[in-house]
Amino acid sequence: MSVLEGLQAKIGQELGVSEWAEMTQDRISGFADVTEDHQFIHIDAEKAKMFTPFGGTIAHGFLTLSMLSRFAETGLPAVEGAKMGMNYGLNKVRFLSPVPSGAKIRGRFTLSSAEEKNPGQLLLCHTITVEIEGGAKPAAVAEWLSLIFI
């Protein structure tokens, strides 16, 4: 069985779950500085508590999304024979619940598709559900594309 056939046999299966990562206020504030998105809901706990239904600051949606790379390191098994992999983009992203400062999040990976893009290149799509520890709904769900070089 080829690597591609092995992957295609796993379509629809959960391949892994990452370790938990804490969404600290330092991480949120650092992201605000890098992206120049200093909206009060992310950086001003008093204002966020007063003027939002969240009870305090929340992470940027794009910060939550950017954690997918970290989640893949601890939750996604390597593809057999892969020389390298590249981020190829996203098909769909939905932010379903805010991530409060101090919350822990993790990624749950399900293989959605696997195809040969070019000889020696596999295009994989994983559906990642970003869970909030103790949360009723996920923070985000995304379809993430990776190009794997074999």
Secondary structure as GFF3:
##gff-version 3
##sequence-region A 1 150
A	DSSP	alpha_helix	3	8	.	.	.	ID=ss1
A	DSSP	beta_strand	14	17	.	.	.	ID=ss2
A	DSSP	beta_strand	21	22	.	.	.	ID=ss3
A	DSSP	alpha_helix	25	35	.	.	.	ID=ss4
A	DSSP	alpha_helix	40	43	.	.	.	ID=ss5
A	DSSP	alpha_helix	45	51	.	.	.	ID=ss6
A	DSSP	alpha_helix	61	66	.	.	.	ID=ss7
A	DSSP	alpha_helix	68	75	.	.	.	ID=ss8
A	DSSP	beta_strand	84	95	.	.	.	ID=ss9
A	DSSP	beta_strand	104	118	.	.	.	ID=ss10
A	DSSP	beta_strand	121	132	.	.	.	ID=ss11
A	DSSP	beta_strand	140	149	.	.	.	ID=ss12
###
